[in-house]
Amino acid sequence: MVYHLAAAVGVKYIVDDPLQGILTNVKGTEIVLEHSFKYWKRVVFASTSEIYGKSEKVPFEEDSERILGSTKVDRWSYSTAKALDEHLCFAYSAKGLPVSIVRYFNSYGPRIDERGYGSVVANFISQAMRNEPITVHGDGKQTRCFTYIEDTIRGTLLVGEKEEALGNAFNIGNNTETTIWRLAEMIVELTGSRSELTLVPYEDAYGSSYEDTRRRIPMIEKANNLLGFTPAVELSEGLKKTIEWAKENYNR
């Protein structure tokens, strides 16, 4: 059994070095699938909600159309690389390899990187605990759905255990929609921080080669119907647990 979760992630890291991101994600998955096929091991591939691009048709179903921007916009290189990974998974599945795909929606929880790597929750908590300004990109009205790590893990294991998951992709996430501004407010409240919220233009954070998606919401009926997956941890509860861990483990 192979759970393939390794990847280059994080918007800043992708736009700073899109070539490395593409090669890491595509070549890495190609190697994992090649060897899994050789030794005939079941595979769960960790994909991403970025797959859906900037589609405005929400919530996203697993078979929804993908809508992306120009190839000159580095942001979409990550979505494209992970989509190619999924194509490889489905191609190997057609040859009989037992493969399944999970698409994560903003997982967070204990053990988040205090440097903020690849996670807006990690970045906001780190800033709040240092009483630094909370940097919210854009107008802060863009929304995301945040999935506590215990729910992410439970959904991933179900995909690896259930025969119904073979040859399928599943959204694994919480479908409660939250603005990024409200997320920052919640973290300031829960940490007791003196931080103030400040808006930062996308161009200042990521350069001119960047586009954002306004809303990203998973439809999770397929995972519920075929796997029995339902997220159990609400955002306020998950943030409290994450902040408790951070207070004990972050260097301040």
ZAMARGU-4260 file (C-alpha; in steps of 0.2 Angstrom, whole numbers, plus 5000, padded with zeros to 4 digits):
<rodrens>
0) 5000/5000/5000 | 5007/5017/4995 | 5000/5034/5001 | 5009/5046/4990 | 5008/5063/4998
5) 5025/5071/4994 | 5024/5086/4983 | 5030/5104/4981 | 5016/5115/4988 | 5013/5133/4994
10) 5008/5147/4982 | 5024/5157/4985 | 5035/5142/4982 | 5027/5138/4966 | 5027/5155/4959
15) 5045/5158/4964 | 5051/5142/4956 | 5038/5135/4944 | 5050/5124/4935 | 5055/5115/4951
20) 5037/5113/4956 | 5032/5105/4940 | 5047/5093/4939 | 5045/5088/4957 | 5027/5085/4956
25) 5026/5076/4939 | 5042/5066/4940 | 5039/5061/4958 | 5022/5054/4954 | 5028/5046/4938
30) 5041/5037/4949 | 5029/5032/4962 | 5016/5025/4950 | 5030/5016/4939 | 5036/5006/4954
35) 5019/5003/4962 | 5014/4995/4945 | 5030/4985/4945 | 5027/4978/4962 | 5008/4979/4961
40) 5004/4990/4976 | 4988/4999/4979 | 4991/5018/4978 | 4982/5033/4985 | 4987/5049/4977
45) 4986/5066/4986 | 4979/5079/4974 | 4972/5096/4977 | 4957/5108/4976 | 4968/5118/4965
50) 4963/5106/4951 | 4947/5115/4949 | 4956/5131/4944 | 4946/5147/4944 | 4929/5139/4940
55) 4915/5149/4948 | 4903/5134/4947 | 4903/5129/4966 | 4903/5118/4975 | 4915/5108/4965
60) 4910/5091/4960 | 4924/5078/4956 | 4919/5078/4938 | 4918/5097/4936 | 4926/5105/4922
65) 4943/5113/4925 | 4945/5132/4921 | 4963/5139/4921 | 4971/5155/4916 | 4985/5158/4903
70) 5001/5147/4904 | 5010/5163/4907 | 5003/5164/4924 | 5014/5154/4935 | 5000/5150/4948
75) 4992/5138/4936 | 5007/5127/4934 | 5003/5119/4951 | 4986/5115/4945 | 4992/5108/4929
80) 5006/5098/4936 | 4994/5089/4949 | 4981/5087/4935 | 4994/5078/4924 | 4998/5067/4940
85) 4979/5063/4940 | 4980/5058/4922 | 4994/5046/4926 | 4984/5039/4940 | 4969/5036/4929
90) 4980/5029/4915 | 4988/5016/4927 | 4971/5012/4933 | 4965/5008/4916 | 4979/4995/4915
95) 4972/4987/4931 | 4983/4996/4945 | 4972/4999/4960 | 4973/5018/4961 | 4963/5031/4970
100) 4964/5050/4971 | 4960/5062/4986 | 4958/5081/4983 | 4962/5090/4999 | 4954/5107/5003
105) 4965/5117/5014 | 4971/5105/5028 | 4977/5112/5044 | 4980/5106/5062 | 4994/5102/5074
110) 5012/5101/5067 | 5009/5116/5055 | 5025/5124/5050 | 5028/5140/5060 | 5036/5148/5045
115) 5019/5147/5037 | 5025/5135/5023 | 5010/5131/5012 | 4997/5136/5024 | 4987/5152/5027
120) 4982/5145/5044 | 5000/5142/5049 | 5005/5159/5043 | 4991/5169/5052 | 4994/5159/5068
125) 5013/5163/5067 | 5010/5181/5064 | 4997/5182/5078 | 5008/5174/5091 | 5022/5186/5087
130) 5009/5201/5088 | 5014/5205/5070 | 5002/5212/5057 | 4991/5199/5050 | 4994/5200/5031
135) 4978/5196/5021 | 4980/5196/5003 | 4969/5205/4991 | 4953/5211/4998 | 4951/5197/5011
140) 4933/5193/5004 | 4940/5177/4995 | 4933/5161/5003 | 4940/5144/5007 | 4935/5129/5016
145) 4947/5123/5029 | 4948/5104/5034 | 4955/5099/5051 | 4969/5086/5050 | 4960/5072/5059
150) 4946/5073/5045 | 4959/5074/5031 | 4967/5058/5038 | 4951/5049/5041 | 4945/5052/5023
155) 4962/5047/5016 | 4962/5031/5025 | 4944/5027/5019 | 4950/5030/5001 | 4964/5018/5004
160) 4953/5004/5012 | 4937/5004/5003 | 4935/4994/4987 | 4923/5007/4981 | 4937/5020/4980
165) 4947/5011/4966 | 4948/5021/4950 | 4940/5036/4958 | 4944/5053/4964 | 4936/5061/4980
170) 4935/5078/4987 | 4941/5076/5005 | 4936/5092/5014 | 4925/5102/5025 | 4911/5112/5015
175) 4909/5126/5027 | 4914/5142/5018 | 4924/5156/5027 | 4932/5172/5021 | 4951/5174/5023
180) 4947/5190/5032 | 4936/5181/5045 | 4949/5167/5047 | 4962/5180/5052 | 4949/5188/5064
185) 4946/5171/5072 | 4964/5168/5074 | 4967/5185/5082 | 4953/5182/5094 | 4958/5164/5099
190) 4976/5168/5102 | 4973/5184/5111 | 4985/5193/5100 | 4987/5211/5098 | 4990/5210/5079
195) 4980/5221/5067 | 4974/5215/5051 | 4981/5223/5035 | 4978/5220/5017 | 4992/5216/5005
200) 4990/5217/4986 | 4993/5200/4977 | 5006/5208/4966 | 5016/5214/4982 | 5015/5196/4989
205) 5017/5185/4973 | 5022/5197/4959 | 5013/5201/4943 | 5011/5183/4937 | 4997/5178/4949
210) 4978/5175/4949 | 4967/5170/4963 | 4951/5160/4964 | 4937/5169/4974 | 4928/5154/4981
215) 4933/5135/4983 | 4920/5124/4990 | 4920/5105/4989 | 4904/5094/4986 | 4907/5079/4997
220) 4892/5069/4993 | 4902/5056/4983 | 4914/5053/4998 | 4899/5052/5010 | 4889/5040/4999
225) 4903/5028/4993 | 4915/5029/5008 | 4905/5036/5023 | 4915/5051/5025 | 4909/5066/5034
230) 4920/5080/5041 | 4917/5081/5060 | 4928/5095/5066 | 4922/5113/5064 | 4934/5127/5060
235) 4933/5136/5078 | 4936/5119/5086 | 4950/5115/5075 | 4958/5132/5076 | 4958/5130/5095
240) 4967/5113/5095 | 4979/5120/5082 | 4983/5136/5092 | 4985/5125/5108 | 4998/5115/5100
245) 5007/5130/5092 | 5008/5138/5109 | 5018/5123/5116 | 5029/5120/5101 | 5032/5137/5092
250) 5048/5147/5096 | 5043/5164/5100
</rodrens>
